[in-house]
Structures are given as C-alpha cells and as structure tokens.
C-alpha cells in the first residue's frame, strides 16, 4: 500500500536498516538545483559541493521541538534510503535542525548545504518543518517511495533564504456534500504540508450533511449526518475524531478552521430539528446539489440558542483562532434578516474567543471588527460587488482570496474533465496560477490581503482518488501564490518546476491530471 505523505510508522527496529541494503546507485545522478522547488524560494544561492546522504548520516536536532521535526524527516527518508538515520542531539555534520533567533518570521527558514552536511535554521518549529519540505524536493523523487531505492541522495550545495509572502495559505475541503473519513483527511493534510499550506478549512455543514457531533443537539449528526449527495450513507466526526484531525494537522503545522455555514446551506440542521424552521415543520433530508433554498428562522430565539451551543462546542474543540460562519448564497433569507442574523451571530463567535470569517457576502452586512471575508467571486463579477468588498477591506476587514474561476479546485479543467463543475468556467493549470493576489481586487489595499485559499467543493468528489485528480496539479500553484515573492511569479519558469513534481506524485501514489499545458517528463 502506498504510504501517506510523510506519515510513515516504522514497524521494524532501527537496526533493520543496514548498510548495503540499498541497490547500487543509478549512474549519472545530479542534484536538483536549489531554485527548482515549489513553492519558489525567496532567495537561492547555489555554490559548493553537494551533500550526500549515506548510511552514516544522522539527523541532529538541538531541542524537543526540533526533535519532533527531525523524527518526521527520518520517517520520510528511512524507507526509501534504507538508512538508520538516527535522530540525535549531538555530533557534527549530517542533517542539522537548528532553532535560533533571526529574521525568519514564524514560518521562514534558512537552508545551508555543503559537502559536510545540511543545516536548516529557523526561529520556530514551523520554519524547520517548511525547510524540511524544501529538503525533500531537493532529493530525487524516489525518496518518497516506501521501499528501498538506489539513490544516490544528493542535496545541491548553497543557501536558501525563505519566508512566506502571505500568512494565510489555505485549502478548503467540503466534507458535507460527500463525507471523508479521518484517514482521508489526514492524507490530504500530508499533501498540503508538502507545499507549505498552513490552513485547513473544513466545511462541516451544508444542506446535504452535518459532519460534527454536537452534544447539546445530538440529532444534527445522528440524523443530519446520515446521508450525502446521491443518497449515500454520509457520516460524521465524533468529537474525538475531530480532535484527532486537529492534532494531526497541528503536527504538520496546519491550523484547522471549522466552518458552520449559516443562515443558508442549513437543510441538514433544519431536517434534524423542526423548531429551527419558521413553520415548525422539519423538511426531509436533501441529497441533491441545488443551493439557496434553505434558511434558519432568523426571528426565533431558539435559532440563537442553537448557534450559541454549536459555536461554543466547536470552539472548545478548536485551538486555532478562527471560526467560519459561512454566509454565502442565503437566497431564502431577506437582506434585512441576513443583516440582523449576522449582527447577532458575530458576537457569539467573539464570546467564545474566536475571530469571525465569512464568505464575502458578509461585507453586505456589518463585518465585526477584525473579521475576515473570503472572496469567491470571479473575474466577471459585478463592479458593485467588488467595490463593496474593497470598501470593507479599506475599513479594516481582512480578505482571503479564493476567486472561483482561478482557484476553485472543483472546477473542470476542460470540457472533457470527468469530475467537477463548470459554472465558474474551465480552470486549467495556467489560469489557476497566473494571477497576483496582491493586485487582484481593485481598490482593496494590499495590507488587507491575508492570503489565498483553494476550496474543493465535493458535489462530484467522492474519494481520495478524486481529490488527487482535482487538486493536482493546481494546488501547488495556489501554494506558490501564497508563499513565494511576487517577483518569482512566472508561468514559463513555473511550468518547468511543476513538471518535475510529476515523478514525485507518482512515487507518492497521487493520481494527478496530466495537463497538456505542462511538459511532464516521460514515464
């Protein structure tokens, strides 16, 4: 079975990895140049002799936090190299993970490579972890396999200095239209981590399914979570399962952002509790894909008891600082009711210590101080809509950019794509990459842009293979938009670096779309 990205469990003792276990090295091997990784590093200075990982290599980690990252790195490298790669706090040479003060920020790092070894230096463990992802890409793609490979394992000589452009580099997974189990979510987390994504937005409720246990309203999960698009069995996360997703994401330095969409997209909740409906009658469960027909009853006090309980319980499970309240496509809620609802709900989120995020329709109400709006319009969206969002940004509302005709991973690549939708148009790889978040929305100050996020809605997405096909190769481009300096942004260069990722995805068992826009190497 293909191992999950970076999440190997060693089932043999370290001594089982012996010198001479690997086949003979392949001829003519060359180190990957420092500037050939994705996302592009902020600065790469080649020079000096490459470092070669051998049976004598060890991983030196100077602290507990660094040691955890070192163990992760060892788990990645041991199966393919066949080497023991002990993680230690002493010695010289080898691979060193070092925490130190410097101009790295919370997530930046420096990577120095030469004949004596590789040193990754960062201010915190997140920076070390991101540096490790770069190191992985500097090694041959075969390093990702779960059986011993010939090598050699060369790391080009020189220095990388790297910090992210934006603090928000996200991916959204809709587990409501189709439900994805804990292991499937973990698999996606490992894929996201490889490209330095740092936010996992989970869309936990919609018309078709409620996916998180709420003790005070148990029928939400028991009944509201019992189906999905097409009428399958659905499912939901227990609180322990959700906490395991949060824990696993944290171990890969991703923050989980839970979303409970309201006041629309709420049929699963309305079907679970009749009192949430204005007429007191629970509708049937819904397994289609139409939008905009459902609404919580804005005028009932019980609606806000419900919101308070749900927000309180989910906030208690979520150590991150954000909670997403949706707010899109509330077509069955009048404008006045929508504004009244958001005015009452946003303080509830603050009451439980979280920062509000909403889809950009929130800017048509009164965004709370410090709130963030997630923009999902398209290039052809009305000037009035764009102006409203930009005005909110000038007034202090932060923006996450998720333009649907650029980074919605559920959009078809072209007319022949077997999965996905096309309401926002076809989104090939170049289109998803070739735009600048800092200058995308007219009138929005650059200081308001928190970053980018690639949503994957799942009306047609049913399993991890479907996720692979729709996310790859577009997801790494979104990651680069979030991480790399604008000066590095060049489609001609990027498509060559992206092509080199193909063998790595093959090694990881990622069944990606072989876009004709990318010069993939021959199999």
N, C-alpha and C positions, 0 to 999 in steps of 0.2 A: 504494500500500500504506500502510495506517495505520502511523504511526511508533510505535516502542516509547516508552513514557512516559519522557521526559527523556533519551533515549539517541540523539539525532539526530547524524548525521555530516554536516557541511556539505560538500557536493560542489561548491559554487560558491565562487568567491573572494568575500571580504567586499564588494568593490566592486559585486557584482551586486545587492546590496540597496540600492536607490537611493531617494532622496526622491521621493514621488509614486507609488511602486509600489503602494501600498495603495488599495483603493476608498475612496470618500467615507465618512466616519464615519456610523454609524447615528444617527438622531435620538433625543433623549430619554434618552441613556445616563446611568446613575448609578453611582457607585462602590459596591462591595459593603461593607456595614458591617464594621468590624473584628471584631465578635464573631460573625460568621456563618460562620466556618470550622469545619472538622472535622480534628482534634480541637479542642474548645473551648479557647481560650487561657486561661491562668491569670488574666490581667487585661487588659482592653481599655478604653482611654480615648479616645473619639472627640474630635476637635476640629481646627479649622483647615481650610485649603483642601486638596483632593485634589492629589496629584501626577499629572501626565500624562506618560506615556512617549511620546516623539516621535522623529523621525528624528535629532534632535541628542542624544539620551540616550546616555550611556556608562556602563559598569559599572566602578567604581573598586574595586580590591582591593589592600590595602596590603602583602600578604605572599604568599609562594608558596602556602601552604595556602589562603589566602583566594582566591587567583587561580584555583585549581582549581575551587572552588565557583562563582566568577564565570563561568568558562568553561562550566560546566554550565548556569548560568542563561541565559547567552547562547544556548546551543544550544537551550534550551526556547523562548525568546522570538523568535528571529530568523525562523523560517519563517512564523509567523502575523502578526507585525507588519510584516515586510518591511524592518525597520531593520537597520543595520550593527551597532549596539550594541557598539562596541569595548570590550575589557577592558583596562584601563589601571591604572597605579599613581599617577596624578597627576590634577589637576583638581579641580573642585568641582561640587556639585550632582549630578544623575543618581541612580544607584543605587550606594550605597557599602556594601561588606562590610568590617567592621572587627573585628579581634581586639583585645580589651582585657580587663584584669582586672575582675572584678565578681562579683556574687552570682548568676551564671548556672548554676553547676554545669557538668558536662561537656557537657550537651546543651541547656541553656537559651539564650535569646537575648532581645534587645530589638529591636523594630522601631519606628522613628520615621518618620512620613510627614508631609510638608507640601508646599507649593507649590514649594519649591526642590529637593526630592528625597526619596529614601527611604534611610535608613541602617539596616542590620542589624548589631548589635553582639553579639558572643559571646566567651566565653573561649577556645573552640577551634573547629576547622572543623566538627565535628558540629553545634554550635549554629548556626553560619551556615547550614549545609545545611538544618536544620529550619526556620530562619527563611525561607529561600528557598521551602520548600514552602508556608508560610503566604502569602507574597507571591504565589505562583501562584494560590492560591484567592481572593485579593483582586482579581484581574484577571478579566475576563469569561471564561466557559468556552471561547470561541472561541480563546483564547490557546493551547490545546492542539492546535489543528489544524496540519496540515503544509503548508498553503497560505495565501497572504496573505489576511487578513481585514480588515474595515473599521475595527474599533475603535469608539470611542476607548479608550485603555488607561489607565484611571484607577485610582489607588490612594487609598483614603479617607485623610483626614488624621487624625492622632492617634498614640497609642502603644500597643503591645502589649508586655507583660512576660510571659514564658512559660518555665516549667520543667516537666519531667515529674513526675507523681506517682510512677511506678514506673520502675526502671531496666531491667526486663525487659518488653519489648513485642514479643511474638514471633508468628511464623506458622510452622506446620509443613507441609511438602509431602512427601507419601508418593510417592516415585519408584519404589517397589518393586512395588506392585500393578500399576500401569501406569507405564512409563518415560517420562520427559520429558527432551527434549534440552536442550543448553546454552542455546539461544536461547529456548526456552520458559521455562526457569528465570529467565533474565535478564528476560524480560517480566514475570514475577511479581515479581521484585525491584523493578522500577521502579514497579509498582503499590503495593507495600508501602511504598516510600520516600515516596510522596506523602502517606501518613498517619502518618509518623514512626515506623513499625515499625523496630526496631533489631536483631532477631534472626531469622535464617532457619534453622530446624531442618529438616535433610534426613534423612528416614527412608530410609536407604541399603540396608537388607537386611530381608528377610522371607521367608516361605515361598515366595512366588511369584517372587522375583528378588533377585539380589545385584548391586548397581549401582556398585561402585567397584573399580578394579583394585588387586590386592594382589600385589606381585611374588613374595613368598615362597609364595603359594598361588594360582597363576595360574588354576586351574580354577574358582575362585569366580566370577570374571567371565565367563570363556570359556564355561563350562557353566551355572553357577548364574544367570548373567545373560541366558541365551538365550531366555527366554520371559517371559510375564506373564499376568495374569488373562485368561481367554478364549483363551489359546494363541497370542497374537501374538508377534512376534519379540523383544520385550524390548529389551535394550541395557544398556550400562554406560558410565560415565565413565572415560576414561583418566586417569592422574594429572595430565596437563597440562590436560585439560578440567575436572577438579575444581578445580585451581588457578585456572583462568580464572573459574569461578563464584565462588570465594572472593575473587579480585581485584575482580571486578565488584561483588559485594556490598559490599566494603570501600569502593569508590568512591561508593557510596550510603549509607555509614555503617551497614551491616548486618553483624553478625558471624555467620558460618556456624557452626552447631552440628551436627556429624555424629552420626548415630545408627546403631549396630550393635546390633540387638535380639538379646538372648540371656538365658537359655539356650533359651527357646522362640522361636517365629517363625523357625526356623532351617532349614527344609526345603531351601532353596536351597543352603545350605552343606553339609548332610548328603548331598544328592544329588551334590555335587561331590567329596566326599572320604569314602570308605567308613569310614576309620579314626575319624571323628568320631562314628560310631554305636556304641552299646554292643555290637551283634551283628556289627559289621564289614561290614554289608551296606548299600550306598547305596540309598536309596529313589528312586523316579522323581521327575522334576521335577513340580511341582504348579502347576496353573493355576486352581484353584477359589478359594473365599473362606472356607472353614471355618477356624477358629482353634483353637489349643490342643492340637494333636496332635503337635507336634514338640519335640524336646529334644536339646541337646548331651549327650554322655555325661559326666556330672559326675565319675565315678570314674576316668577315664582321664587320664594325664599329658599325652597329646598334645592334649587339649582346651585345656589351659592354654598349651601351646606355640603353638597356633593363636591363642588370644586375645592372647597377648603380641605375636605378629607383626602381627596385624591392628591392634591398638591402636597399636603403635609406628609402623607405616607411615602410618596415618591421622593420628595426632598430628603427625607430621613435616610433613604437608601442610596442617595447620590452624593458623593463627596465633592463633586465638581461644583462650580459656582453658578451654572446656568440651568434654566428650565424653560423649555419651548412650549408656548401655548397655542401654536398654530395660527388660526385666524384667517385662513385663506378660503376662498370660494364659499363664503357664508351667504349664498344667494337667497336662502329661505329666511334670513334674518334681515329685518329692515335696517336702514342705516342708523336711525336713532337707537334702535335696540342694540345694534352692534357696538356703537359708541358707549352706551350705558353698560353693556356687559364688560367691555374691556376696562372701563373705568373702575368696575368693582373687582375684576379678577387680577389685574396687575398688582394691586396692593397685597393680595393674598400671597403671591409669589414672593414679594419682598418680605412679608411677615415670616416666611419660613427660610429666609436667608439666601434666596437665590435671585439672580439677575434675569429679568424677562427677555426672552427672544420671541419674536413673532414673525410670520411671513409678512411681506412688505405692505399688505393691506392694513396692518396695524397703524401705518402712518396716516390712514384716513380717520383714525380716532385720535386719542391723545396719548402718544407714547410716554411711558413713565420716564422720569429722569434716569439716565443710564441705560435705558432699554436699547436693544439691538433689533434691527429689522433685516430680514433675509429677503433679498430681492431676487425674484424668479421670473421677471418679465423677459421679453425678447427684444431683439434689435428693433422690431417694428411696433413695439408697444407705444401707446399714445404719448405725445409730448406732455400732456397734462399729468398722466400717471408718473412719468419720470420726474417731472418738476415737483410733484408732491413729495416723492421720496427724497429728492435732493434737498428740498426745503427742510424736511425733518432732519436730514444729516447736518445741515448748517445750524440747526437748533440744538444739536448735541446727540441725536440718535446715531448710534453706530450702525454700520452696514456690513453685512456679509453678502457677497455677490455670488449668485447661483443662476445666471441667465439660462433659461431653459433651452434656448437654441444654441447654446455653447457647451454647457456642462451637465445637462440632464443625461445621465448615463443610460436611461431607459429609452432615449430617442433612437430610432433606427439609424444605422449608418447610411443606408441607401434603400431603394425600393425593394430590394431583394432580401433584406435582413429578415431572418425568420422570427426574431423576437422583437419586442419593443413596440412603441407607438410612434406616430409621426405628426402629432398635432402642432408641435413647435417647428416642424421641418426635419430634414435629414441632417444628421450631425456626424460628419466624417472626422477623422483624426485631426486634420489641419484646422478645421473650423473650431474644434474644441480647444485647440492650443493657441491659435493665432489671434489673441486679443489681450489688451492690457487692463487688468483690474483697476489700476490706479487712475486710469483716464476713461473708464467705460461709461460712467453715468454723468451726463452733462450737469454741471452745477453742483455736484457733490464734492466737497473738499477732500483731498487725498487723506487728510488726517482722520476722516470719518470711516475710511475703509479698514475694517478689521481683518479682512482676508477673503478667501474663496472657499466654496464648498460644492462638492459634486453629489447631488442627490441621485439615488437609484430607486425609483418607484417600481412596484413589483406586480402590476396588473398581469403581466405576461411572464414574469420571472418566478420560477418555481423551485430552483435548486442551486447548489453551488456552481455547477457547470454553467448555468445560465448567467450567474453573477460574473464568472470569469469572462465569458464571451462579451458581455456588455461593458464591463469595467476596463478590460484590457483590449486595446492599448490606450484608451482615452484617459484613464485615471492618472497615470504618471505625468501626463501633460498638465493636468489641473494641479497636481502636487508641485510641479516646477513653477507654475504661475504663482503659487503661494510662497514658495521658498526662495527662488533664485532672483538676483537683481534684474531689473528691467533691461539693463544693458546686455545681458546674456541672451535675451529673447530673440531667437532667430530660427524660423521654421526649417531652413535648409540645413543648418547645423543640428537642430534637434532631431529631425527625422533620421539622421545617421546614428545619433546616440540611442534613439529609441529602437532602431532596428537591431542594435547589439543586445537589447534586452530580450529579444525573442528566444534565443537558446536558454537563457536563464529561466524564462517562464516554462519552456519545455521541460527543463530539469525539475522544476517545482510542480509539474503536473497542472499548470494553468492553461486551459484550453482557450486561447485568445483568438480574436478576429484578425486575420492576416490582411490588413488593409492594403489595397493596391497603391496607396499613397506613400507607403513606407518600404524601403529597399531591404526587406528581410534577407538574411543570409540563407544560402541554400541549405536544405536539411542535411 
